[in-house]
């Protein structure tokens, strides 16, 4: 039988992992996570990441009263191909669910964009979203943490994009199953807010090279459309 430390989710998130060497004491949230959630025992091995591609194997020296581990080896995982989402504001507090699921599906960056018809609140739940992204990193055992960008205007977000495929979630677009996407091609998706993009915003996206893509036979909520896009990309990247 596998130990709790060997079963997912058991990856640790240690932002300062690159500076760690030898035997160290883990403090704070990750120390508590290893001791109370993973319930790792002396001699067991666990994996840690800094969220920037580094994966390190640690051996647990002790878990009570302090968590002490020894660094065994470390490697760097290549950066994933960009899959970015420009997303308008969903209804209520559905942004929490949005962040968690996009991170699990390997979206590399979430960019909240302000829309004409709906606005993100002035005070985003940034700290909570970061915690949800870390929890999703543990769950998915990923070496890369999803970036959550500051809120920007749609025009600024489009102007800052690098080359790559650009998809707009649009009920009148072409069927998603007929649209090709190479596994190594960066892709950016745009999903409107709960009340949709305005005509001017759709024109801006079209002029910016976004291709209208239909994800389902009916109109989807913001967070559902975002998840549908991310799921499609994840399947293509697998």
Buried (B, 14 or more C-beta within 10 A) or exposed (E): EEBBBBEEBBBBBBEEBEEBEEEBEBEEEBBEBBBEEBEBEEEBBBBBBBBBBBBBBBBBBBBEEEBBBBBEEBEEEEEBBBBBBBBBBBEEEBBBBBBBBBBBBBBBBBBBBBBBBBEBEEEBBEEEBBBBBBBBBBBBEBBBBBBBBEBBEBBEBBEEBEEBBBBBBBBEBEEBEEBEBEEEBBBBBBBBBBBBBBEEBBEBBBEBBBBBBBBEEEEBEBBBBBBBBBBBBBEBBE
